[in-house]
Every structure is written in C-alpha cells, then in structure tokens.
Amino acid sequence: MPMLSIKISSQLDLEVEQQAKAQQLSKSELVRRALTAYLLQEHPSADPASALAAVADLVGVCVGGPADLASNPEHLAGFGKV
C-alpha cells in the first residue's frame, strides 16, 4: 500500500487521535476513511457492482472461488433434494 506523509497542526493531530481512540481505529485508518468519504462526496461515481468490488483492494487474495455459485450448475447439484 502506498504511503502518504502530510503535515497537520497539533490541534488537528489531537482531534484525529481522540476520534481514532473513540472509534477504536488507528489514526491511519481514520484518515483513510475520512479521505475516502470526502472524495466520494466531491466526485461520486457509479456504485460498485458488488460488496467484494467495493473492498477488493482491502481483501487481497484471501477470497477465492467461482465468481457466482448460482450460475454454475455443478455447484447446484443436489440442491433442494431431501
């Protein structure tokens, strides 16, 4: 993940730290979320196709398997049989 360094006032740093503690987040995660929310507000884009698409950069390679189990008859074999 790329890194970005910025200079902020002592007061803003204190506020970020307090808010991060209150939400049980790291300061970095809080700032990432705030920046993402700001950018989405300023430049809203089309909704992601799926929840996975929305967090794909966070998920990495830990999620595998077919894209859609319901469209593959092999995965539906025996479904509904008692």
mmCIF file of the N, C-alpha and C atoms, coordinates in Angstrom:
data_MODEL
# 
_entry.id   MODEL 
# 
loop_
_atom_site.group_PDB 
_atom_site.id 
_atom_site.type_symbol 
_atom_site.label_atom_id 
_atom_site.label_alt_id 
_atom_site.label_comp_id 
_atom_site.label_asym_id 
_atom_site.label_entity_id 
_atom_site.label_seq_id 
_atom_site.pdbx_PDB_ins_code 
_atom_site.Cartn_x 
_atom_site.Cartn_y 
_atom_site.Cartn_z 
_atom_site.occupancy 
_atom_site.B_iso_or_equiv 
_atom_site.pdbx_formal_charge 
_atom_site.auth_seq_id 
_atom_site.auth_comp_id 
_atom_site.auth_asym_id 
_atom_site.auth_atom_id 
_atom_site.pdbx_PDB_model_num 
ATOM 1   N N  . MET A 1 1  ? 0.863   -1.166  0.000   1.00 0.00 ? 1  MET A N  1 
ATOM 2   C CA . MET A 1 1  ? 0.000   0.000   0.000   1.00 0.00 ? 1  MET A CA 1 
ATOM 3   C C  . MET A 1 1  ? 0.913   1.234   0.000   1.00 0.00 ? 1  MET A C  1 
ATOM 4   N N  . PRO A 1 2  ? 0.661   2.164   -0.897  1.00 0.00 ? 2  PRO A N  1 
ATOM 5   C CA . PRO A 1 2  ? 1.460   3.394   -0.926  1.00 0.00 ? 2  PRO A CA 1 
ATOM 6   C C  . PRO A 1 2  ? 1.310   4.173   0.384   1.00 0.00 ? 2  PRO A C  1 
ATOM 7   N N  . MET A 1 3  ? 2.322   4.964   0.702   1.00 0.00 ? 3  MET A N  1 
ATOM 8   C CA . MET A 1 3  ? 2.292   5.752   1.922   1.00 0.00 ? 3  MET A CA 1 
ATOM 9   C C  . MET A 1 3  ? 2.295   7.233   1.561   1.00 0.00 ? 3  MET A C  1 
ATOM 10  N N  . LEU A 1 4  ? 1.553   8.021   2.334   1.00 0.00 ? 4  LEU A N  1 
ATOM 11  C CA . LEU A 1 4  ? 1.451   9.458   2.128   1.00 0.00 ? 4  LEU A CA 1 
ATOM 12  C C  . LEU A 1 4  ? 1.784   10.142  3.445   1.00 0.00 ? 4  LEU A C  1 
ATOM 13  N N  . SER A 1 5  ? 2.686   11.089  3.396   1.00 0.00 ? 5  SER A N  1 
ATOM 14  C CA . SER A 1 5  ? 3.027   11.866  4.594   1.00 0.00 ? 5  SER A CA 1 
ATOM 15  C C  . SER A 1 5  ? 2.482   13.274  4.429   1.00 0.00 ? 5  SER A C  1 
ATOM 16  N N  . ILE A 1 6  ? 1.847   13.769  5.492   1.00 0.00 ? 6  ILE A N  1 
ATOM 17  C CA . ILE A 1 6  ? 1.314   15.128  5.462   1.00 0.00 ? 6  ILE A CA 1 
ATOM 18  C C  . ILE A 1 6  ? 1.668   15.828  6.766   1.00 0.00 ? 6  ILE A C  1 
ATOM 19  N N  . LYS A 1 7  ? 1.665   17.137  6.733   1.00 0.00 ? 7  LYS A N  1 
ATOM 20  C CA . LYS A 1 7  ? 1.867   17.926  7.945   1.00 0.00 ? 7  LYS A CA 1 
ATOM 21  C C  . LYS A 1 7  ? 0.526   18.490  8.365   1.00 0.00 ? 7  LYS A C  1 
ATOM 22  N N  . ILE A 1 8  ? 0.200   18.303  9.653   1.00 0.00 ? 8  ILE A N  1 
ATOM 23  C CA . ILE A 1 8  ? -1.049  18.829  10.191  1.00 0.00 ? 8  ILE A CA 1 
ATOM 24  C C  . ILE A 1 8  ? -0.738  19.567  11.490  1.00 0.00 ? 8  ILE A C  1 
ATOM 25  N N  . SER A 1 9  ? -1.659  20.407  11.907  1.00 0.00 ? 9  SER A N  1 
ATOM 26  C CA . SER A 1 9  ? -1.461  21.164  13.145  1.00 0.00 ? 9  SER A CA 1 
ATOM 27  C C  . SER A 1 9  ? -1.535  20.233  14.350  1.00 0.00 ? 9  SER A C  1 
ATOM 28  N N  . SER A 1 10 ? -0.984  20.680  15.446  1.00 0.00 ? 10 SER A N  1 
ATOM 29  C CA . SER A 1 10 ? -1.040  19.903  16.690  1.00 0.00 ? 10 SER A CA 1 
ATOM 30  C C  . SER A 1 10 ? -2.482  19.676  17.119  1.00 0.00 ? 10 SER A C  1 
ATOM 31  N N  . GLN A 1 11 ? -3.321  20.693  16.933  1.00 0.00 ? 11 GLN A N  1 
ATOM 32  C CA . GLN A 1 11 ? -4.728  20.574  17.307  1.00 0.00 ? 11 GLN A CA 1 
ATOM 33  C C  . GLN A 1 11 ? -5.434  19.513  16.464  1.00 0.00 ? 11 GLN A C  1 
ATOM 34  N N  . LEU A 1 12 ? -5.191  19.513  15.161  1.00 0.00 ? 12 LEU A N  1 
ATOM 35  C CA . LEU A 1 12 ? -5.816  18.515  14.291  1.00 0.00 ? 12 LEU A CA 1 
ATOM 36  C C  . LEU A 1 12 ? -5.312  17.118  14.634  1.00 0.00 ? 12 LEU A C  1 
ATOM 37  N N  . ASP A 1 13 ? -4.034  16.993  14.928  1.00 0.00 ? 13 ASP A N  1 
ATOM 38  C CA . ASP A 1 13 ? -3.480  15.700  15.320  1.00 0.00 ? 13 ASP A CA 1 
ATOM 39  C C  . ASP A 1 13 ? -4.149  15.186  16.590  1.00 0.00 ? 13 ASP A C  1 
ATOM 40  N N  . LEU A 1 14 ? -4.361  16.069  17.552  1.00 0.00 ? 14 LEU A N  1 
ATOM 41  C CA . LEU A 1 14 ? -5.032  15.694  18.796  1.00 0.00 ? 14 LEU A CA 1 
ATOM 42  C C  . LEU A 1 14 ? -6.463  15.235  18.520  1.00 0.00 ? 14 LEU A C  1 
ATOM 43  N N  . GLU A 1 15 ? -7.160  15.957  17.667  1.00 0.00 ? 15 GLU A N  1 
ATOM 44  C CA . GLU A 1 15 ? -8.541  15.585  17.324  1.00 0.00 ? 15 GLU A CA 1 
ATOM 45  C C  . GLU A 1 15 ? -8.594  14.239  16.606  1.00 0.00 ? 15 GLU A C  1 
ATOM 46  N N  . VAL A 1 16 ? -7.666  14.012  15.691  1.00 0.00 ? 16 VAL A N  1 
ATOM 47  C CA . VAL A 1 16 ? -7.615  12.737  14.978  1.00 0.00 ? 16 VAL A CA 1 
ATOM 48  C C  . VAL A 1 16 ? -7.334  11.611  15.970  1.00 0.00 ? 16 VAL A C  1 
ATOM 49  N N  . GLU A 1 17 ? -6.398  11.834  16.866  1.00 0.00 ? 17 GLU A N  1 
ATOM 50  C CA . GLU A 1 17 ? -6.056  10.816  17.858  1.00 0.00 ? 17 GLU A CA 1 
ATOM 51  C C  . GLU A 1 17 ? -7.245  10.495  18.765  1.00 0.00 ? 17 GLU A C  1 
ATOM 52  N N  . GLN A 1 18 ? -7.942  11.518  19.231  1.00 0.00 ? 18 GLN A N  1 
ATOM 53  C CA . GLN A 1 18 ? -9.107  11.305  20.094  1.00 0.00 ? 18 GLN A CA 1 
ATOM 54  C C  . GLN A 1 18 ? -10.216 10.552  19.357  1.00 0.00 ? 18 GLN A C  1 
ATOM 55  N N  . GLN A 1 19 ? -10.473 10.946  18.122  1.00 0.00 ? 19 GLN A N  1 
ATOM 56  C CA . GLN A 1 19 ? -11.515 10.300  17.331  1.00 0.00 ? 19 GLN A CA 1 
ATOM 57  C C  . GLN A 1 19 ? -11.148 8.844   17.023  1.00 0.00 ? 19 GLN A C  1 
ATOM 58  N N  . ALA A 1 20 ? -9.884  8.604   16.731  1.00 0.00 ? 20 ALA A N  1 
ATOM 59  C CA . ALA A 1 20 ? -9.428  7.244   16.449  1.00 0.00 ? 20 ALA A CA 1 
ATOM 60  C C  . ALA A 1 20 ? -9.604  6.353   17.681  1.00 0.00 ? 20 ALA A C  1 
ATOM 61  N N  . LYS A 1 21 ? -9.252  6.867   18.840  1.00 0.00 ? 21 LYS A N  1 
ATOM 62  C CA . LYS A 1 21 ? -9.435  6.101   20.082  1.00 0.00 ? 21 LYS A CA 1 
ATOM 63  C C  . LYS A 1 21 ? -10.909 5.816   20.329  1.00 0.00 ? 21 LYS A C  1 
ATOM 64  N N  . ALA A 1 22 ? -11.744 6.831   20.129  1.00 0.00 ? 22 ALA A N  1 
ATOM 65  C CA . ALA A 1 22 ? -13.181 6.678   20.366  1.00 0.00 ? 22 ALA A CA 1 
ATOM 66  C C  . ALA A 1 22 ? -13.789 5.616   19.453  1.00 0.00 ? 22 ALA A C  1 
ATOM 67  N N  . GLN A 1 23 ? -13.283 5.513   18.230  1.00 0.00 ? 23 GLN A N  1 
ATOM 68  C CA . GLN A 1 23 ? -13.819 4.541   17.269  1.00 0.00 ? 23 GLN A CA 1 
ATOM 69  C C  . GLN A 1 23 ? -13.006 3.252   17.233  1.00 0.00 ? 23 GLN A C  1 
ATOM 70  N N  . GLN A 1 24 ? -12.001 3.160   18.083  1.00 0.00 ? 24 GLN A N  1 
ATOM 71  C CA . GLN A 1 24 ? -11.122 2.001   18.160  1.00 0.00 ? 24 GLN A CA 1 
ATOM 72  C C  . GLN A 1 24 ? -10.487 1.695   16.800  1.00 0.00 ? 24 GLN A C  1 
ATOM 73  N N  . LEU A 1 25 ? -9.931  2.746   16.198  1.00 0.00 ? 25 LEU A N  1 
ATOM 74  C CA . LEU A 1 25 ? -9.252  2.648   14.916  1.00 0.00 ? 25 LEU A CA 1 
ATOM 75  C C  . LEU A 1 25 ? -7.855  3.221   15.059  1.00 0.00 ? 25 LEU A C  1 
ATOM 76  N N  . SER A 1 26 ? -6.992  2.850   14.150  1.00 0.00 ? 26 SER A N  1 
ATOM 77  C CA . SER A 1 26 ? -5.701  3.530   14.089  1.00 0.00 ? 26 SER A CA 1 
ATOM 78  C C  . SER A 1 26 ? -5.931  4.909   13.477  1.00 0.00 ? 26 SER A C  1 
ATOM 79  N N  . LYS A 1 27 ? -4.996  5.806   13.728  1.00 0.00 ? 27 LYS A N  1 
ATOM 80  C CA . LYS A 1 27 ? -5.109  7.128   13.124  1.00 0.00 ? 27 LYS A CA 1 
ATOM 81  C C  . LYS A 1 27 ? -5.094  7.019   11.603  1.00 0.00 ? 27 LYS A C  1 
ATOM 82  N N  . SER A 1 28 ? -4.274  6.123   11.078  1.00 0.00 ? 28 SER A N  1 
ATOM 83  C CA . SER A 1 28 ? -4.196  5.943   9.625   1.00 0.00 ? 28 SER A CA 1 
ATOM 84  C C  . SER A 1 28 ? -5.537  5.503   9.048   1.00 0.00 ? 28 SER A C  1 
ATOM 85  N N  . GLU A 1 29 ? -6.187  4.545   9.719   1.00 0.00 ? 29 GLU A N  1 
ATOM 86  C CA . GLU A 1 29 ? -7.475  4.059   9.217   1.00 0.00 ? 29 GLU A CA 1 
ATOM 87  C C  . GLU A 1 29 ? -8.525  5.155   9.271   1.00 0.00 ? 29 GLU A C  1 
ATOM 88  N N  . LEU A 1 30 ? -8.525  5.928   10.341  1.00 0.00 ? 30 LEU A N  1 
ATOM 89  C CA . LEU A 1 30 ? -9.480  7.027   10.448  1.00 0.00 ? 30 LEU A CA 1 
ATOM 90  C C  . LEU A 1 30 ? -9.283  8.031   9.321   1.00 0.00 ? 30 LEU A C  1 
ATOM 91  N N  . VAL A 1 31 ? -8.035  8.396   9.045   1.00 0.00 ? 31 VAL A N  1 
ATOM 92  C CA . VAL A 1 31 ? -7.751  9.366   7.981   1.00 0.00 ? 31 VAL A CA 1 
ATOM 93  C C  . VAL A 1 31 ? -8.100  8.781   6.619   1.00 0.00 ? 31 VAL A C  1 
ATOM 94  N N  . ARG A 1 32 ? -7.810  7.485   6.396   1.00 0.00 ? 32 ARG A N  1 
ATOM 95  C CA . ARG A 1 32 ? -8.196  6.839   5.126   1.00 0.00 ? 32 ARG A CA 1 
ATOM 96  C C  . ARG A 1 32 ? -9.701  6.925   4.922   1.00 0.00 ? 32 ARG A C  1 
ATOM 97  N N  . ARG A 1 33 ? -10.472 6.604   5.971   1.00 0.00 ? 33 ARG A N  1 
ATOM 98  C CA . ARG A 1 33 ? -11.935 6.650   5.864   1.00 0.00 ? 33 ARG A CA 1 
ATOM 99  C C  . ARG A 1 33 ? -12.430 8.073   5.611   1.00 0.00 ? 33 ARG A C  1 
ATOM 100 N N  . ALA A 1 34 ? -11.838 9.031   6.292   1.00 0.00 ? 34 ALA A N  1 
ATOM 101 C CA . ALA A 1 34 ? -12.255 10.430  6.112   1.00 0.00 ? 34 ALA A CA 1 
ATOM 102 C C  . ALA A 1 34 ? -11.934 10.906  4.697   1.00 0.00 ? 34 ALA A C  1 
ATOM 103 N N  . LEU A 1 35 ? -10.762 10.563  4.202   1.00 0.00 ? 35 LEU A N  1 
ATOM 104 C CA . LEU A 1 35 ? -10.377 10.969  2.853   1.00 0.00 ? 35 LEU A CA 1 
ATOM 105 C C  . LEU A 1 35 ? -11.261 10.300  1.803   1.00 0.00 ? 35 LEU A C  1 
ATOM 106 N N  . THR A 1 36 ? -11.563 9.030   2.008   1.00 0.00 ? 36 THR A N  1 
ATOM 107 C CA . THR A 1 36 ? -12.450 8.318   1.087   1.00 0.00 ? 36 THR A CA 1 
ATOM 108 C C  . THR A 1 36 ? -13.832 8.955   1.063   1.00 0.00 ? 36 THR A C  1 
ATOM 109 N N  . ALA A 1 37 ? -14.369 9.255   2.249   1.00 0.00 ? 37 ALA A N  1 
ATOM 110 C CA . ALA A 1 37 ? -15.692 9.888   2.329   1.00 0.00 ? 37 ALA A CA 1 
ATOM 111 C C  . ALA A 1 37 ? -15.684 11.246  1.631   1.00 0.00 ? 37 ALA A C  1 
ATOM 112 N N  . TYR A 1 38 ? -14.625 12.011  1.826   1.00 0.00 ? 38 TYR A N  1 
ATOM 113 C CA . TYR A 1 38 ? -14.518 13.321  1.174   1.00 0.00 ? 38 TYR A CA 1 
ATOM 114 C C  . TYR A 1 38 ? -14.490 13.177  -0.345  1.00 0.00 ? 38 TYR A C  1 
ATOM 115 N N  . LEU A 1 39 ? -13.673 12.263  -0.833  1.00 0.00 ? 39 LEU A N  1 
ATOM 116 C CA . LEU A 1 39 ? -13.558 12.084  -2.283  1.00 0.00 ? 39 LEU A CA 1 
ATOM 117 C C  . LEU A 1 39 ? -14.860 11.581  -2.896  1.00 0.00 ? 39 LEU A C  1 
ATOM 118 N N  . LEU A 1 40 ? -15.557 10.692  -2.205  1.00 0.00 ? 40 LEU A N  1 
ATOM 119 C CA . LEU A 1 40 ? -16.847 10.204  -2.712  1.00 0.00 ? 40 LEU A CA 1 
ATOM 120 C C  . LEU A 1 40 ? -17.880 11.321  -2.735  1.00 0.00 ? 40 LEU A C  1 
ATOM 121 N N  . GLN A 1 41 ? -17.813 12.207  -1.754  1.00 0.00 ? 41 GLN A N  1 
ATOM 122 C CA . GLN A 1 41 ? -18.742 13.332  -1.695  1.00 0.00 ? 41 GLN A CA 1 
ATOM 123 C C  . GLN A 1 41 ? -18.458 14.327  -2.822  1.00 0.00 ? 41 GLN A C  1 
ATOM 124 N N  . GLU A 1 42 ? -17.195 14.561  -3.086  1.00 0.00 ? 42 GLU A N  1 
ATOM 125 C CA . GLU A 1 42 ? -16.808 15.521  -4.111  1.00 0.00 ? 42 GLU A CA 1 
ATOM 126 C C  . GLU A 1 42 ? -16.991 14.977  -5.527  1.00 0.00 ? 42 GLU A C  1 
ATOM 127 N N  . HIS A 1 43 ? -16.724 13.690  -5.698  1.00 0.00 ? 43 HIS A N  1 
ATOM 128 C CA . HIS A 1 43 ? -16.784 13.065  -7.019  1.00 0.00 ? 43 HIS A CA 1 
ATOM 129 C C  . HIS A 1 43 ? -17.479 11.710  -6.925  1.00 0.00 ? 43 HIS A C  1 
ATOM 130 N N  . PRO A 1 44 ? -18.794 11.706  -6.710  1.00 0.00 ? 44 PRO A N  1 
ATOM 131 C CA . PRO A 1 44 ? -19.486 10.418  -6.605  1.00 0.00 ? 44 PRO A CA 1 
ATOM 132 C C  . PRO A 1 44 ? -19.383 9.654   -7.921  1.00 0.00 ? 44 PRO A C  1 
ATOM 133 N N  . SER A 1 45 ? -19.106 8.397   -7.820  1.00 0.00 ? 45 SER A N  1 
ATOM 134 C CA . SER A 1 45 ? -19.017 7.553   -9.009  1.00 0.00 ? 45 SER A CA 1 
ATOM 135 C C  . SER A 1 45 ? -20.124 6.513   -8.965  1.00 0.00 ? 45 SER A C  1 
ATOM 136 N N  . ALA A 1 46 ? -20.191 5.721   -9.987  1.00 0.00 ? 46 ALA A N  1 
ATOM 137 C CA . ALA A 1 46 ? -21.205 4.665   -10.035 1.00 0.00 ? 46 ALA A CA 1 
ATOM 138 C C  . ALA A 1 46 ? -20.992 3.702   -8.876  1.00 0.00 ? 46 ALA A C  1 
ATOM 139 N N  . ASP A 1 47 ? -22.094 3.157   -8.374  1.00 0.00 ? 47 ASP A N  1 
ATOM 140 C CA . ASP A 1 47 ? -21.992 2.184   -7.290  1.00 0.00 ? 47 ASP A CA 1 
ATOM 141 C C  . ASP A 1 47 ? -21.190 0.980   -7.751  1.00 0.00 ? 47 ASP A C  1 
ATOM 142 N N  . PRO A 1 48 ? -20.387 0.415   -6.857  1.00 0.00 ? 48 PRO A N  1 
ATOM 143 C CA . PRO A 1 48 ? -19.645 -0.790  -7.225  1.00 0.00 ? 48 PRO A CA 1 
ATOM 144 C C  . PRO A 1 48 ? -20.611 -1.927  -7.558  1.00 0.00 ? 48 PRO A C  1 
ATOM 145 N N  . ALA A 1 49 ? -20.174 -2.841  -8.388  1.00 0.00 ? 49 ALA A N  1 
ATOM 146 C CA . ALA A 1 49 ? -21.019 -3.947  -8.827  1.00 0.00 ? 49 ALA A CA 1 
ATOM 147 C C  . ALA A 1 49 ? -21.378 -4.871  -7.676  1.00 0.00 ? 49 ALA A C  1 
ATOM 148 N N  . SER A 1 50 ? -20.510 -4.991  -6.685  1.00 0.00 ? 50 SER A N  1 
ATOM 149 C CA . SER A 1 50 ? -20.770 -5.879  -5.564  1.00 0.00 ? 50 SER A CA 1 
ATOM 150 C C  . SER A 1 50 ? -20.022 -5.388  -4.341  1.00 0.00 ? 50 SER A C  1 
ATOM 151 N N  . ALA A 1 51 ? -20.333 -5.978  -3.198  1.00 0.00 ? 51 ALA A N  1 
ATOM 152 C CA . ALA A 1 51 ? -19.611 -5.636  -1.969  1.00 0.00 ? 51 ALA A CA 1 
ATOM 153 C C  . ALA A 1 51 ? -18.144 -6.007  -2.113  1.00 0.00 ? 51 ALA A C  1 
ATOM 154 N N  . LEU A 1 52 ? -17.873 -7.124  -2.760  1.00 0.00 ? 52 LEU A N  1 
ATOM 155 C CA . LEU A 1 52 ? -16.484 -7.536  -2.967  1.00 0.00 ? 52 LEU A CA 1 
ATOM 156 C C  . LEU A 1 52 ? -15.739 -6.514  -3.823  1.00 0.00 ? 52 LEU A C  1 
ATOM 157 N N  . ALA A 1 53 ? -16.395 -5.993  -4.848  1.00 0.00 ? 53 ALA A N  1 
ATOM 158 C CA . ALA A 1 53 ? -15.761 -4.988  -5.699  1.00 0.00 ? 53 ALA A CA 1 
ATOM 159 C C  . ALA A 1 53 ? -15.443 -3.728  -4.902  1.00 0.00 ? 53 ALA A C  1 
ATOM 160 N N  . ALA A 1 54 ? -16.302 -3.392  -3.945  1.00 0.00 ? 54 ALA A N  1 
ATOM 161 C CA . ALA A 1 54 ? -16.096 -2.192  -3.142  1.00 0.00 ? 54 ALA A CA 1 
ATOM 162 C C  . ALA A 1 54 ? -14.880 -2.297  -2.238  1.00 0.00 ? 54 ALA A C  1 
ATOM 163 N N  . VAL A 1 55 ? -14.538 -3.518  -1.819  1.00 0.00 ? 55 VAL A N  1 
ATOM 164 C CA . VAL A 1 55 ? -13.414 -3.696  -0.897  1.00 0.00 ? 55 VAL A CA 1 
ATOM 165 C C  . VAL A 1 55 ? -12.307 -4.555  -1.493  1.00 0.00 ? 55 VAL A C  1 
ATOM 166 N N  . ALA A 1 56 ? -12.302 -4.710  -2.798  1.00 0.00 ? 56 ALA A N  1 
ATOM 167 C CA . ALA A 1 56 ? -11.341 -5.604  -3.451  1.00 0.00 ? 56 ALA A CA 1 
ATOM 168 C C  . ALA A 1 56 ? -9.903  -5.261  -3.105  1.00 0.00 ? 56 ALA A C  1 
ATOM 169 N N  . ASP A 1 57 ? -9.582  -3.977  -3.009  1.00 0.00 ? 57 ASP A N  1 
ATOM 170 C CA . ASP A 1 57 ? -8.205  -3.604  -2.685  1.00 0.00 ? 57 ASP A CA 1 
ATOM 171 C C  . ASP A 1 57 ? -7.851  -3.931  -1.239  1.00 0.00 ? 57 ASP A C  1 
ATOM 172 N N  . LEU A 1 58 ? -8.844  -4.124  -0.390  1.00 0.00 ? 58 LEU A N  1 
ATOM 173 C CA . LEU A 1 58 ? -8.596  -4.473  1.004   1.00 0.00 ? 58 LEU A CA 1 
ATOM 174 C C  . LEU A 1 58 ? -8.568  -5.978  1.228   1.00 0.00 ? 58 LEU A C  1 
ATOM 175 N N  . VAL A 1 59 ? -9.264  -6.720  0.382   1.00 0.00 ? 59 VAL A N  1 
ATOM 176 C CA . VAL A 1 59 ? -9.406  -8.156  0.563   1.00 0.00 ? 59 VAL A CA 1 
ATOM 177 C C  . VAL A 1 59 ? -8.160  -8.905  0.135   1.00 0.00 ? 59 VAL A C  1 
ATOM 178 N N  . GLY A 1 60 ? -7.544  -8.496  -0.933  1.00 0.00 ? 60 GLY A N  1 
ATOM 179 C CA . GLY A 1 60 ? -6.361  -9.202  -1.409  1.00 0.00 ? 60 GLY A CA 1 
ATOM 180 C C  . GLY A 1 60 ? -6.720  -10.541 -2.007  1.00 0.00 ? 60 GLY A C  1 
ATOM 181 N N  . VAL A 1 61 ? -5.854  -11.501 -1.811  1.00 0.00 ? 61 VAL A N  1 
ATOM 182 C CA . VAL A 1 61 ? -6.055  -12.815 -2.423  1.00 0.00 ? 61 VAL A CA 1 
ATOM 183 C C  . VAL A 1 61 ? -6.669  -13.813 -1.455  1.00 0.00 ? 61 VAL A C  1 
ATOM 184 N N  . CYS A 1 62 ? -7.161  -13.368 -0.310  1.00 0.00 ? 62 CYS A N  1 
ATOM 185 C CA . CYS A 1 62 ? -7.714  -14.301 0.663   1.00 0.00 ? 62 CYS A CA 1 
ATOM 186 C C  . CYS A 1 62 ? -9.094  -14.809 0.257   1.00 0.00 ? 62 CYS A C  1 
ATOM 187 N N  . VAL A 1 63 ? -9.732  -14.195 -0.721  1.00 0.00 ? 63 VAL A N  1 
ATOM 188 C CA . VAL A 1 63 ? -11.038 -14.631 -1.182  1.00 0.00 ? 63 VAL A CA 1 
ATOM 189 C C  . VAL A 1 63 ? -10.855 -15.293 -2.542  1.00 0.00 ? 63 VAL A C  1 
ATOM 190 N N  . GLY A 1 64 ? -11.237 -16.540 -2.621  1.00 0.00 ? 64 GLY A N  1 
ATOM 191 C CA . GLY A 1 64 ? -11.107 -17.258 -3.877  1.00 0.00 ? 64 GLY A CA 1 
ATOM 192 C C  . GLY A 1 64 ? -12.390 -17.980 -4.209  1.00 0.00 ? 64 GLY A C  1 
ATOM 193 N N  . GLY A 1 65 ? -12.387 -18.682 -5.301  1.00 0.00 ? 65 GLY A N  1 
ATOM 194 C CA . GLY A 1 65 ? -13.552 -19.459 -5.687  1.00 0.00 ? 65 GLY A CA 1 
ATOM 195 C C  . GLY A 1 65 ? -14.236 -18.862 -6.891  1.00 0.00 ? 65 GLY A C  1 
ATOM 196 N N  . PRO A 1 66 ? -15.302 -19.535 -7.326  1.00 0.00 ? 66 PRO A N  1 
ATOM 197 C CA . PRO A 1 66 ? -16.028 -19.057 -8.501  1.00 0.00 ? 66 PRO A CA 1 
ATOM 198 C C  . PRO A 1 66 ? -16.687 -17.713 -8.233  1.00 0.00 ? 66 PRO A C  1 
ATOM 199 N N  . ALA A 1 67 ? -16.849 -16.948 -9.276  1.00 0.00 ? 67 ALA A N  1 
ATOM 200 C CA . ALA A 1 67 ? -17.438 -15.627 -9.138  1.00 0.00 ? 67 ALA A CA 1 
ATOM 201 C C  . ALA A 1 67 ? -18.907 -15.691 -8.731  1.00 0.00 ? 67 ALA A C  1 
ATOM 202 N N  . ASP A 1 68 ? -19.646 -16.678 -9.248  1.00 0.00 ? 68 ASP A N  1 
ATOM 203 C CA . ASP A 1 68 ? -21.073 -16.766 -8.952  1.00 0.00 ? 68 ASP A CA 1 
ATOM 204 C C  . ASP A 1 68 ? -21.476 -18.228 -8.852  1.00 0.00 ? 68 ASP A C  1 
ATOM 205 N N  . LEU A 1 69 ? -21.668 -18.700 -7.642  1.00 0.00 ? 69 LEU A N  1 
ATOM 206 C CA . LEU A 1 69 ? -22.031 -20.105 -7.432  1.00 0.00 ? 69 LEU A CA 1 
ATOM 207 C C  . LEU A 1 69 ? -23.383 -20.448 -8.045  1.00 0.00 ? 69 LEU A C  1 
ATOM 208 N N  . ALA A 1 70 ? -24.301 -19.504 -8.081  1.00 0.00 ? 70 ALA A N  1 
ATOM 209 C CA . ALA A 1 70 ? -25.644 -19.782 -8.573  1.00 0.00 ? 70 ALA A CA 1 
ATOM 210 C C  . ALA A 1 70 ? -25.692 -20.001 -10.078 1.00 0.00 ? 70 ALA A C  1 
ATOM 211 N N  . SER A 1 71 ? -24.704 -19.533 -10.819 1.00 0.00 ? 71 SER A N  1 
ATOM 212 C CA . SER A 1 71 ? -24.752 -19.689 -12.265 1.00 0.00 ? 71 SER A CA 1 
ATOM 213 C C  . SER A 1 71 ? -24.025 -20.941 -12.748 1.00 0.00 ? 71 SER A C  1 
ATOM 214 N N  . ASN A 1 72 ? -23.397 -21.661 -11.852 1.00 0.00 ? 72 ASN A N  1 
ATOM 215 C CA . ASN A 1 72 ? -22.666 -22.862 -12.224 1.00 0.00 ? 72 ASN A CA 1 
ATOM 216 C C  . ASN A 1 72 ? -23.467 -24.092 -11.790 1.00 0.00 ? 72 ASN A C  1 
ATOM 217 N N  . PRO A 1 73 ? -24.030 -24.848 -12.745 1.00 0.00 ? 73 PRO A N  1 
ATOM 218 C CA . PRO A 1 73 ? -24.865 -25.997 -12.401 1.00 0.00 ? 73 PRO A CA 1 
ATOM 219 C C  . PRO A 1 73 ? -24.133 -27.023 -11.533 1.00 0.00 ? 73 PRO A C  1 
ATOM 220 N N  . GLU A 1 74 ? -22.831 -27.104 -11.662 1.00 0.00 ? 74 GLU A N  1 
ATOM 221 C CA . GLU A 1 74 ? -22.053 -28.057 -10.867 1.00 0.00 ? 74 GLU A CA 1 
ATOM 222 C C  . GLU A 1 74 ? -22.235 -27.798 -9.367  1.00 0.00 ? 74 GLU A C  1 
ATOM 223 N N  . HIS A 1 75 ? -22.333 -26.540 -8.982  1.00 0.00 ? 75 HIS A N  1 
ATOM 224 C CA . HIS A 1 75 ? -22.469 -26.186 -7.577  1.00 0.00 ? 75 HIS A CA 1 
ATOM 225 C C  . HIS A 1 75 ? -23.900 -26.352 -7.077  1.00 0.00 ? 75 HIS A C  1 
ATOM 226 N N  . LEU A 1 76 ? -24.843 -26.522 -7.988  1.00 0.00 ? 76 LEU A N  1 
ATOM 227 C CA . LEU A 1 76 ? -26.230 -26.690 -7.613  1.00 0.00 ? 76 LEU A CA 1 
ATOM 228 C C  . LEU A 1 76 ? -26.671 -28.153 -7.619  1.00 0.00 ? 76 LEU A C  1 
ATOM 229 N N  . ALA A 1 77 ? -25.766 -29.053 -7.927  1.00 0.00 ? 77 ALA A N  1 
ATOM 230 C CA . ALA A 1 77 ? -26.113 -30.478 -7.972  1.00 0.00 ? 77 ALA A CA 1 
ATOM 231 C C  . ALA A 1 77 ? -26.644 -30.923 -6.614  1.00 0.00 ? 77 ALA A C  1 
ATOM 232 N N  . GLY A 1 78 ? -27.818 -31.496 -6.617  1.00 0.00 ? 78 GLY A N  1 
ATOM 233 C CA . GLY A 1 78 ? -28.432 -31.993 -5.393  1.00 0.00 ? 78 GLY A CA 1 
ATOM 234 C C  . GLY A 1 78 ? -29.154 -30.944 -4.589  1.00 0.00 ? 78 GLY A C  1 
ATOM 235 N N  . PHE A 1 79 ? -29.153 -29.706 -5.031  1.00 0.00 ? 79 PHE A N  1 
ATOM 236 C CA . PHE A 1 79 ? -29.832 -28.657 -4.289  1.00 0.00 ? 79 PHE A CA 1 
ATOM 237 C C  . PHE A 1 79 ? -31.337 -28.910 -4.250  1.00 0.00 ? 79 PHE A C  1 
ATOM 238 N N  . GLY A 1 80 ? -31.944 -28.830 -3.097  1.00 0.00 ? 80 GLY A N  1 
ATOM 239 C CA . GLY A 1 80 ? -33.378 -28.996 -2.938  1.00 0.00 ? 80 GLY A CA 1 
ATOM 240 C C  . GLY A 1 80 ? -33.825 -30.424 -2.776  1.00 0.00 ? 80 GLY A C  1 
ATOM 241 N N  . LYS A 1 81 ? -32.909 -31.371 -2.886  1.00 0.00 ? 81 LYS A N  1 
ATOM 242 C CA . LYS A 1 81 ? -33.276 -32.769 -2.693  1.00 0.00 ? 81 LYS A CA 1 
ATOM 243 C C  . LYS A 1 81 ? -33.259 -33.105 -1.213  1.00 0.00 ? 81 LYS A C  1 
ATOM 244 N N  . VAL A 1 82 ? -34.237 -33.897 -0.794  1.00 0.00 ? 82 VAL A N  1 
ATOM 245 C CA . VAL A 1 82 ? -34.346 -34.263 0.618   1.00 0.00 ? 82 VAL A CA 1 
ATOM 246 C C  . VAL A 1 82 ? -33.717 -35.593 0.870   1.00 0.00 ? 82 VAL A C  1 
# 
